[in-house]
């Protein structure tokens, strides 16, 4: 591997803003592995991912947060309509 190339790729990668926000869970859809959130600002967001891919594959471990619990929310590829739960303050089910 060419290390100067690796260093350049890392510089390009880190130019994108990294976004993590705090929100409260208002609804959970265990069948779809998604939840609805309300942010501190009052904004709401639906269908936030609870697992890496929204598909029918049953593999993996998914933490299902409790309604009214706090979560940390990450943004995928800096697209605010593509979010996922990073961590939950209270887990209802695994």
Residue, then its C-alpha position, 0 to 999 in steps of 0.5 A: x500500500x502506498x502510504x502517501x495515498x493513504x494519508x491523502x484519503x484520510x485527509x479527504x475523509x475527515x473533511x466531511x462533518x461528523x454529526x452525532x445528536x441527542x434525541x428522545x425516542x417517541x415510537x419504536x417499530x420492532x418489525x422494521x427495526x426503526x424508531x421515531x425521534x424528537x430532538x432537543x431542538x423540537x425537530x422530529x425524525x421518523x424511520x431512524x435505523x436501529x441496525x446497520x441495514x434495513x433488510x429482512x436478515x435476522x442476523x446480528x444483535x439489535x438493541x431496541x430502545x425504550x420509548x422516552x429514553x435518550x439516544x445518540x443519533x449518527x448521520x449516514x454520509x452527511x444525509x440528515x434523512x439517513x440516520x441511525x441509533x448509535x447508543x441508547x440510555x435504556x434498552x427495552x429488548x435485545 
